[in-house]
């Protein structure tokens, strides 16, 4: 973790990119953001020199082993550490900065003994105290949604990690609050994600669970919306959100 943070601290261009996305230094540090250089195996060499075994580095997905070579998985990407509720690093996400590259914008660590996407929520460690404080949680779809909302004072958001909402995700949130806002993009994919969330979580939803749905206008996600329209407009969306029963009836008509 320190390795990626130290690299970011020396990358003026990447720090400018993050600042241009509206992130303050305190938010960058709070989420332990970092950067991996765009070199084949710089991280691998550093980790090996510190005593980490090849098996560990490959199993945790930080390094890819191919044709007797070891290649850094996240090279040339902003690094998002994924933490457990207790704050332990269980995986990483990486985002490209150069949008001209014909590669996936985001990649995650592969699943391992300590990282299971269906049971893990990004931001849960940073947000849990605020979920308890506000007695509500926003469940969003991306790293930058969680971080962008946090920057604007909405500190009770968590995100799934490239997978549909599962009963495990909801059960984890229900440790802290019974009120959950599912916040999805307003496009077709967002609509499908919302319905999948209903299907997957319906069996465990109790009468005292208060679920609402928020959909953003076409072309917006939570991060872009709050950056463009501000906190008051975002709060208005939450105030006007659809209850689970209203959303369900709108879909089964």
C-alpha positions as CSV (number, residue, x, y, z in Angstrom):
1,X,0.0,0.0,0.0
2,X,2.7,2.5,1.0
3,X,4.5,1.7,-2.3
4,X,1.6,2.9,-4.4
5,X,1.0,6.0,-2.1
6,X,4.6,7.0,-2.4
7,X,4.5,6.8,-6.2
8,X,1.4,9.0,-6.3
9,X,3.0,11.6,-4.0
10,X,5.7,12.1,-6.7
11,X,3.3,12.2,-9.7
12,X,2.3,15.8,-10.2
13,X,0.3,14.9,-13.4
14,X,-1.8,12.2,-11.6
15,X,-2.3,14.4,-8.6
16,X,-3.5,17.2,-10.9
17,X,-5.9,14.7,-12.6
18,X,-7.4,13.8,-9.2
19,X,-7.6,17.4,-8.1
20,X,-9.3,18.2,-11.4
21,X,-11.9,15.5,-10.5
22,X,-12.6,17.6,-7.4
23,X,-10.7,15.6,-4.8
24,X,-8.9,17.2,-2.0
25,X,-5.6,16.0,-0.5
26,X,-7.4,14.9,2.7
27,X,-9.9,12.7,0.7
28,X,-7.1,11.2,-1.4
29,X,-5.3,10.3,1.8
30,X,-8.4,9.1,3.6
31,X,-9.0,6.5,0.9
32,X,-5.3,5.7,0.6
33,X,-5.2,6.3,-3.2
34,X,-2.0,5.5,-5.0
35,X,-0.5,5.0,-8.4
36,X,1.3,2.2,-10.2
37,X,4.0,3.1,-12.8
38,X,3.5,2.0,-16.4
39,X,6.5,-0.4,-16.2
40,X,6.4,-4.1,-16.7
41,X,7.4,-5.4,-13.3
42,X,8.6,-2.5,-11.1
43,X,6.2,-3.4,-8.3
44,X,7.1,-7.1,-8.5
45,X,10.8,-6.3,-8.1
46,X,10.2,-4.0,-5.1
47,X,7.9,-6.6,-3.4
48,X,10.3,-9.4,-4.1
49,X,13.1,-7.5,-2.6
50,X,11.0,-7.0,0.6
51,X,10.5,-10.7,0.9
52,X,7.1,-11.3,-0.6
53,X,6.9,-14.7,-2.3
54,X,5.9,-15.2,-6.0
55,X,3.0,-17.4,-4.9
56,X,1.6,-14.7,-2.6
57,X,1.9,-11.9,-5.2
58,X,0.3,-14.1,-8.0
59,X,-2.5,-15.4,-5.7
60,X,-3.5,-12.0,-4.5
61,X,-3.5,-10.7,-8.1
62,X,-0.9,-8.0,-7.8
63,X,1.3,-9.8,-10.2
64,X,0.5,-11.9,-13.3
65,X,2.7,-14.9,-14.1
66,X,3.0,-15.7,-17.8
67,X,5.6,-17.4,-20.0
68,X,8.1,-17.4,-17.0
69,X,7.6,-13.7,-16.7
70,X,6.1,-11.7,-13.8
71,X,4.1,-8.6,-14.9
72,X,2.5,-6.0,-12.6
73,X,-1.3,-6.2,-13.0
74,X,-2.1,-2.6,-12.2
75,X,0.7,-0.8,-14.1
76,X,-0.2,2.7,-15.3
77,X,-3.3,3.0,-13.1
78,X,-4.6,4.9,-10.2
79,X,-4.8,2.4,-7.3
80,X,-7.9,2.1,-5.1
81,X,-7.2,-0.1,-2.1
82,X,-10.2,-2.3,-1.1
83,X,-10.5,-2.6,2.7
84,X,-12.4,-4.9,4.9
85,X,-14.7,-3.6,7.7
86,X,-11.7,-3.8,10.0
87,X,-9.5,-1.8,7.6
88,X,-7.4,-4.7,6.3
89,X,-6.4,-4.5,2.6
90,X,-8.1,-7.4,0.8
91,X,-7.7,-6.3,-2.8
92,X,-7.2,-3.4,-5.2
93,X,-8.9,-1.6,-8.0
94,X,-7.1,0.2,-10.8
95,X,-8.2,3.0,-13.2
96,X,-6.4,4.1,-16.3
97,X,-5.6,7.8,-16.7
98,X,-4.9,7.7,-20.4
99,X,-8.4,7.3,-22.0
100,X,-6.8,6.8,-25.4
101,X,-5.6,3.3,-24.5
102,X,-7.8,0.5,-25.8
103,X,-8.0,-1.4,-22.5
104,X,-10.5,-1.7,-19.7
105,X,-11.0,1.5,-17.8
106,X,-11.2,-0.3,-14.4
107,X,-9.8,-3.7,-13.3
108,X,-10.0,-5.4,-9.9
109,X,-8.0,-7.9,-8.0
110,X,-9.1,-11.5,-8.8
111,X,-11.0,-13.2,-6.0
112,X,-8.8,-14.9,-3.4
113,X,-9.0,-16.4,0.1
114,X,-9.4,-12.9,1.5
115,X,-11.3,-11.2,-1.3
116,X,-14.8,-12.2,-2.3
117,X,-16.6,-9.6,-4.5
118,X,-20.1,-10.9,-3.4
119,X,-19.2,-10.2,0.2
120,X,-17.1,-7.1,-0.1
121,X,-18.2,-3.4,-0.3
122,X,-15.8,-0.7,-1.3
123,X,-15.7,2.1,1.2
124,X,-17.3,0.2,4.1
125,X,-14.3,0.9,6.4
126,X,-14.3,4.6,5.7
127,X,-18.1,5.0,5.8
128,X,-19.3,2.8,8.6
129,X,-19.2,5.4,11.3
130,X,-21.2,7.8,9.1
131,X,-23.8,5.2,8.2
132,X,-24.4,4.7,11.9
133,X,-24.4,8.5,12.5
134,X,-26.9,9.2,9.7
135,X,-28.8,5.9,10.1
136,X,-28.8,5.4,6.3
137,X,-26.5,4.1,3.6
138,X,-26.2,4.8,-0.1
139,X,-25.2,1.8,-2.2
140,X,-23.6,2.9,-5.5
141,X,-21.7,1.3,-8.3
142,X,-18.2,2.7,-8.5
143,X,-15.1,3.7,-6.6
144,X,-15.3,7.4,-7.7
145,X,-19.0,7.5,-6.8
146,X,-18.1,6.7,-3.2
147,X,-15.1,9.1,-3.1
148,X,-16.8,11.9,-5.0
149,X,-19.8,11.8,-2.7
150,X,-17.4,11.7,0.4
151,X,-15.7,14.9,-0.9
152,X,-19.0,16.7,-1.0
153,X,-20.0,15.6,2.5
154,X,-22.0,12.5,1.7
155,X,-19.9,10.1,3.7
156,X,-22.2,7.2,4.1
157,X,-21.8,5.6,0.7
158,X,-20.4,2.2,-0.3
159,X,-20.1,0.4,-3.7
160,X,-20.3,-3.0,-5.1
161,X,-17.2,-4.3,-6.9
162,X,-18.1,-5.1,-10.5
163,X,-20.9,-7.5,-9.4
164,X,-24.6,-7.3,-8.8
165,X,-25.9,-6.5,-5.3
166,X,-26.1,-9.7,-3.3
167,X,-27.8,-10.7,0.0
168,X,-24.3,-10.6,1.6
169,X,-23.9,-7.0,0.6
170,X,-27.2,-6.0,2.1
171,X,-26.7,-8.1,5.2
172,X,-23.4,-6.3,5.8
173,X,-25.1,-2.8,5.5
174,X,-27.9,-4.0,7.8
175,X,-25.4,-4.3,10.7
176,X,-25.3,-0.5,10.8
177,X,-28.7,0.7,9.4
178,X,-32.1,-0.4,8.2
179,X,-32.3,2.3,5.6
180,X,-30.7,1.8,2.3
181,X,-30.7,3.9,-0.9
182,X,-29.8,2.0,-4.1
183,X,-28.4,4.7,-6.3
184,X,-27.9,3.7,-10.0
185,X,-27.1,5.3,-13.3
186,X,-30.2,6.3,-15.2
187,X,-29.4,4.2,-18.3
188,X,-30.6,0.7,-19.3
189,X,-27.7,-0.9,-17.4
190,X,-28.6,1.0,-14.3
191,X,-32.2,-0.2,-14.6
192,X,-31.1,-3.8,-15.0
193,X,-28.8,-3.4,-12.0
194,X,-31.7,-2.1,-9.8
195,X,-34.0,-4.9,-10.8
196,X,-31.2,-7.4,-10.1
197,X,-30.8,-5.9,-6.7
198,X,-34.4,-6.5,-6.0
199,X,-34.3,-10.1,-7.1
200,X,-31.1,-10.9,-5.2
201,X,-32.1,-9.2,-1.9
202,X,-35.8,-9.8,-1.7
203,X,-35.5,-13.1,0.2
204,X,-33.7,-11.4,3.2
205,X,-35.5,-8.1,3.3
206,X,-37.4,-7.8,6.6
207,X,-40.4,-5.6,7.3
208,X,-38.3,-3.1,9.2
209,X,-35.9,-2.6,6.2
210,X,-36.5,0.7,4.5
211,X,-35.2,0.5,0.9
212,X,-35.4,3.3,-1.7
213,X,-34.2,3.7,-5.3
214,X,-32.5,6.7,-6.8
215,X,-31.9,7.0,-10.6
216,X,-29.8,9.7,-12.2
217,X,-30.5,11.4,-15.5
218,X,-28.9,10.0,-18.6
219,X,-25.2,10.4,-18.7
220,X,-24.8,11.0,-15.0
221,X,-23.7,8.8,-12.1
222,X,-23.6,9.9,-8.4
223,X,-20.1,11.4,-8.7
224,X,-20.8,13.4,-11.9
225,X,-24.2,14.6,-10.7
226,X,-23.1,15.9,-7.4
227,X,-20.1,17.6,-9.0
228,X,-22.3,19.4,-11.6
229,X,-25.4,20.1,-9.5
230,X,-24.2,20.2,-5.9
231,X,-25.2,18.7,-2.6
232,X,-28.6,20.3,-2.4
233,X,-29.7,18.9,-5.7
234,X,-28.3,15.5,-4.7
235,X,-30.2,15.6,-1.4
236,X,-33.4,16.5,-3.3
237,X,-33.0,13.3,-5.3
238,X,-32.8,11.3,-2.1
239,X,-35.9,13.1,-0.7
240,X,-37.8,12.2,-3.9
241,X,-36.5,8.6,-4.1
242,X,-38.9,5.7,-4.8
243,X,-39.7,3.2,-2.1
244,X,-39.2,-0.5,-2.7
245,X,-43.0,-1.1,-3.1
246,X,-43.4,1.8,-5.5
247,X,-40.5,0.7,-7.6
248,X,-41.7,-2.9,-7.6
249,X,-45.2,-2.0,-8.7
250,X,-43.8,0.2,-11.5
251,X,-42.0,-2.8,-12.9
252,X,-44.8,-5.4,-12.7
253,X,-47.6,-3.4,-14.2
